[in-house]
Amino acid sequence: MMQTPFIVASYAIAITGVLGLFAVSYVQMRRAERQAAALRKERRGQ
């Protein structure tokens, strides 16, 4: 039995998961930065 397809599939799943996690984290970071900037701008205006 050849294990190559299983190894390739496991690498594909792992890489997809890591890239997905990176993308979600990046989007959340950008959203938090925008919220922090808006809060700073709001506090400066008071």
Secondary structure, 3 states (H helix, E strand, C coil): CCCHHHHHHHHHHHHHHHHHHHHHHHHHHHHHHHHHHHHHHHHHHC
